Amino acid sequence: MVWIVGVTGGIGSGKSAVTERFEQRGITVVDADLAARVVVEPGRPALAEIAAHFGADILLADGSLDRAALRALVFAEPAERLWLEALTHPLIGAEILAQIAAATSPYTILSSPLLLETSQKELVNCVVVVDVPASLQLARTVSRDGNDEAQVKRIMAAQMQRDARLAEADIVIDNSGAIDALDARVEELHREFLQQAQAHSGQQ
């Protein structure tokens, strides 16, 4: 089994900025958010179930999922979020496993906002938490997505709390500083992960 590094963090923490830098170094990044999009594509059984449950208004004119409308619904109603997770999490897990199996780089990154809340944690050899203060999470997400502040706060409240996430980390990346500092930190970790992956493969 390839050496797998799990990367997680709260919304707006900058996971994508981190994983993009690993991709630039030739490392395969399996993104749970992208896997979540794949399993609800038109023609997939999950999309039909979602439309049957929430009504046809949850679909856009082209038949694809209105993700913004679904997000607003499930974060306003915890029971609906649980229903959606029960449907999609097993499918997302299967898609993640398929993408990991197809990876060819010396080690693989699994990027997931729910890494620590789900069985995805059992797939990884090392947990990296991308961390910023809650106030910066809020400001970045409002600015990036155009969501209203109240909705972003609901999403943050539904995610694992910052202290709990940090307690689960093997490595923490502080992403509240300059881009140059992030570049240097990723390069340092990349070299470390290459060594760990080599040692891991030698033990098999």
N, C-alpha and C positions, 0 to 999 in steps of 0.2 A: 504494500500500500504506500502511495506517495505521501510525503510529508505535507500536512495541510495546516495552514495558518488561518485561524478565524479572525476576521476583522469586524468589529461592531462598534456601536456608539449611538447615542440618541439622535433624534431628528435634528438636522442643522449642525451636527458636529464636524462634518467634513469627511465622512468615510470615502466619498467618491474622489476627493482630492488626493487622499492617501492611496487608494487602490489604483488610480490612474498612473501614479508614479511607479508602482510595482509593474503595471502593464508595460510602461515605457522601458523597463528592464527585462522584458521578455517573459514575464511571469503570467501564467493563466489566472484570470480572476473569474471565479464563478459567483455571479451576483444573484442573491436570493430574490431581490426586487424584480430583476429581469425574468427569473424563473416564474415568479408570481404573475407576470404579464403573459408569459407563454401559455400557462395552464388555463387562462380565461380568454384565449384568442377565439375569434369566430370559428364555429365548427367543432370546438371542443365541448365535451359534455358539461363541464363546470359552468360554462357561460349560459347554457340552456337552463340549468338548475337555478342559477342566480336570477335570470329573467323570470322564471316561473315563480320564484319566491318573492322578489321585490316588485315585479310588474315590468311591462315592456318599456316604461319610461326610464328604466335604468340603462337602456341601450341608446347609442347615438344613431343618427340617421343612416350611417353605413353598416349598422348591425353590430358594431364593436361596443365594448363596455364603456359607459360613462364613468370613468374612474373617480372623477371629482365628486360626482353625485353619490357614488357608492361610499366614498370615504366620509362624506358629510353624514350619511345615514348611519354608518356603523359606529362612528365615534360619538354620535349623539345617543345611540341606543346600545348599551353593553350586550344585551341579549342577542341583537342582530350581529354584533361583531363575533360573538362566540359561535353562532350558526355558520358564519362565513369561514371562520378559522377551521371549524370541524370539516367543512367541505374541501377547502383548498390546501390546508397544511400537508396532508398525505401526498397530494398531487405535486406540490412544490418540492417536497422531500425527494420524491422519485425523480423529478427533473434535475434537481441538484446532484443526486448520485450519478445520473447519466452524464452530466457535464464534467463531474470530477473524474469519472472513468475515462473520458475522452481527452483529458488534459495531458500535455506532453512536456511541460516545463519542469525544471529540477524540483520545484515545490509548487503548491497551488494555494491561492488565496480563496477562502470562502467569505464573501462579504455579505453580512446579514444583520438587519436591525433587530431581529428576534433570535439571534444566535444563542443567547443565554437563557431565553425563556422557553426554548423548544429542544427537541432531541437533536437538533443540528449541532449542539455543543459536543455531542459524543463523536462527531466525525472529525474533530480537529485535534491537533497535537499541541497547539499553542493558541491562547486567546489574547488578542490585541484589542484594547479599548481606545478608540479615538475620543478624546475628552475636551470639552470646553465648558465654561460656566453656563448655567441655565439661561442667564440673561442674554448671552451671546447666541445660544441655540435659538431663542425666541426671535431675536432681531434678524439673524441670518435667514430663518425659515420664512418669516413674513416678507422679507425683501425678495427672496428667491422665488417663492411660489405664489405670492400675491394672496395668500390665505389671510383671513382676518385673525387677529391676535387671540381671540377666544377659542377658535378652532385649533390653532397651534397648541395652545395650553392644554386642550383636551387630549390631543395626540400625545403630548409630553407626559401627561398624567397617566395615560394608558400604558406607556412604556415602563420598563424597569427603571427604578429610581437611580439617580446618579451614584450615590454611595454604594448601593448594592452592586451596580455594574462594575465599579472600580474594585470592589472586593473580590470579584471573580477574575480580574485581569492577571495575566502573566506579565504583560507589557502594557504600559500606558503611553500613548502619543498625545502630548499636549498640543492641540491644534489652535490655540488662541493667539499664537504669535505670527511672525512674518513667514512668508512663503519660503524664503531661503532656509529658515530653520527647519521647516518641514522637509524640504529636499534633503538636507543633511541627515535628518533622523531616518528617513526612508532608506537612504543609501547605507547607513550604518546597520539597520535591521536586515536589509537585503543580504549583505555579506554574512551576517550572523545566521540567517535562515538557510543560505546555501551550505554553510558548514554543518548545520543541524540535519539538513536533508541528506547530505552525504554520509554522515555518521549513521543516520537512520537506515539508509539503504544498505549500508555495510553490515548491519545487524540482522538483516533478513536472509 
